[in-house]
Amino acid sequence: MRMASIVSGSSGNCIYVGSNRGNILIDAGVSKRKIEEGLYIHNINPKEIDGIFITHEHSDHINGLGVFTRKYPVHIYGTKETLLSIKQSCKLGKIDKDLFCEIEPDEDFQVKDLTIKPFKISHDALNPVAYRVEDGKHAVAVATDMGTYNDYVVSNLKNLDMLLLEANHDVNMLQVGAYPYHLKQRILGNRGHLSNEMSGRLLCEILHDHLKKIMLGHLSKENNYAQLAYETVKTEITVSDNQYRADDFNIEVAKRDESSTLVEF
C-alpha cells in the first residue's frame, strides 16, 4: 500500500492512496495540472486513477474536479448531499452525471482491492466525511476539516499504518490575526478546524507501535506555519501521559504547493 499528499492546505487538497491494483484520490481541490504533476512525480499515470472520493463540497476540496474528470472520466464518490452540491456548482463546468456515485457514512465501499470506509466528521458542510482505506493488510486514513472529535472518530483512526491529520491553525495566531470575528469563531467552533494542539491530543489517543507515518495537513496559510504545527504536535505527544514520545514516530508536514514523499509499506 502507498500514500502521498499531492497538496494539502487551506487553499487546496488532494491525497493519493494506492495498492497493488487500486489507485484513488481523496479530494481534488487543485488544478488538473497540479494533480497530474503530483502523480507523475511518483510515476503514477492519471489514467490509472480508479476513483475520486470527496470529503465535502468546499472549494478547496473540489476545485479541480471538473477539468480533471473531463480529461479522465473517473467515478466521483461522495455523500448524497455533497454530490448534489457539486452538481449544482456553476464553477466546475459540466460533469458527466454518470460519474457520480453516492456513498453513506459507515458503509464500506470497494474499489478493486481497496476497501474505503467513510465516517462522519464535524464540519460546517452538508454531510462531510473522512476516509479510512484498507487493502487487507494495511490501513491509512485522511481526516481533515474537523472542528472537534469524539470516541467515534478515534475508533475509526485506530490501528493505522499512516494518517494524514489536520493541524489547521495556531489558536493564538488566529485570535490576534486579521480575520473578522465571525470567521474566527467559525474556525474555532465545533464545526470548524482542528488546531495544532487538538491535532496532537487526537494523535495521543491513536498512537501505537506500528504507526509508520504521521502527516500533518490542511494548514492555514494565514494562521499557521509548518514548523509551528510540527513542534506543537510533537510537544502535545511528548507531554502526554501515554507511553510514547514524539521522536518515536515519523512526523511530516504536508506542503500546500508540492507533493510529499510517497510512503510505501
Summary of the structure (lengths in Angstrom):
residues: 265
radius of gyration: 17.2
end to end distance: 5.5
largest distance: 52.1
contacts: 956
relative contact order: 0.16
helix: 31%
strand: 26%
